[in-house]
């Protein structure tokens, strides 16, 4: 029987694991992202490849050493580099002497059919549909709670309690086996988190929007858990990029993309692959909603985000919203990041208070 | 006479003959920026963000040189050459990036046709009509201009290929042959690559580039890869490399890969070629990464050393083959990776 593995990306593992278990396959989940994963990935990846390639390669190596023999990876049709990860990773893994089957899920469903047949032996459409629905419910639940957590961290009653609930929830969600229980669990934790929120403080609560490349936004290990750090500084964080949102767009089931394009049009008139146009469009949308600041996250040498980075100062100038761009690579240190975040939050606070001394 | 500016960077190195013919036909005067020099590069670096790759930074410099000299500026938005033939995202956002770098009043009117098909590297309909209307209000003239330009372009592509075939016939001397792999806008810009090709000539080495092969050969060779690369330029490069590695491995002695620092597609394609080359025995590989800090002296030394190494290797090969015949066992390819 196949032992399937897959890359980490935020809470993706919960959904994918549920799907394969439901399909009756053995799943070898790669260990949580750690420094060791990153080091392994960096060691064997091309030098100038972007960070997600490196860390997912690290995931695969760790999982294969744990005994996996089938790798499932996402594909794409460009122009973002993500669509070509599969080729490089497969060749690098072969070069290292690992023997495994490497399956790529392409956005064109037609191309996947023979892969599905190979993985499952036959073509159980009904089963796939049921398992997919179940996994989807889990992903949705995780995203809903995540959304709440981003807001709740800024005004929690006891420090750290929200994160504690969030971790509990994810751990329990991973083990749940029926749809009904997912709903109950989600309800339970929604209530718990809401109860742990104090009424908003008297002073200023800043609102910051997070935009940027999806892997960096979703994966807390790589972005040094920036959302938590902001929450501890008393900032209410919002973002538009969620795993479920991404899948919706992938399946053309959402009008989010049109909205983004429309808002970005004065600055960027065409999509540039990846989440480049989303970065611009969402910045404009947040500016319209009177957010205090924007933080753009991207891996070093990410092409779409470089285009966005070039254009963001113009957006900032015209709409008056402050933007902080953070590029991450394997050398990014935590201390430097904290200092920059604190300075940025400080600046926003003063700006909001109308501290005129700042502008003299 | 109205004037139109074309920066001498990026796509200039692919489609300039067509553009020139097209705009001249419509009665516009084409103003080109000079070949890249120190001033242009420094201006470009100042105007752009750090993370951009060198050719794009230089593009900004060229645009700066052209300011206030013309009525229009031509900056095409390169989206794709049809399905599955895409480009680096920076080409897609180029006009928008240029707009943000300069004050609004400084820039002349930007003509930026959206390129989505293989033969649409000209501002065919909308834009041409817009410029054309100012001059001769004749739709037929515009279409004529388009087809003359297209012909001209195809002819230049063919000329480049034919030239090499002639060279190949006379190529029975003992000179080394090197494949120079890199985007055209890098290896044709002598300032950016620090006279790489001239230096090769000086060292008495023959070279081939991707442009000297016809597209069909490249497409065919590129399909050796399981999943086709969806970046058009990079697929051509990959095809060139595979063509020489698998179809004609005896024709070349070494490969020089020229990349810009931070080039996205190259970073992955380069790795694939590296892996392939390290498995062959007779082909050496040199990787050159260009950025604004690259020094001329360092590059020259590396090139000379590389050529020396190949020369010695070919000499050794003959000797070993004749005398002891253990060449096949010895792992000379370990020199391969730089």
Interface residues (C-beta under 8 A of the other chain):
Chain A: X45 X46 X47 X48 X49 X50 X53 X75 X77 X78 X79 X80 X81 X83 X84 X85 X86 X87 X88 X90 X91 X92 X95 X104 X267 X268 X269 X270 X271 X272 X273 X274 X276 X300 X301 X302 X303 X304 X306 X307 X309 X310 X311 X313 X314 X327
Chain B: X48 X49 X51 X52 X77 X79 X84 X86 X87 X88 X89 X90 X92 X93 X95 X96 X97 X99 X100 X101 X114 X225 X226 X227 X229 X230 X231 X259 X261 X262 X263 X264 X265 X266 X267 X268 X270 X271 X272 X275
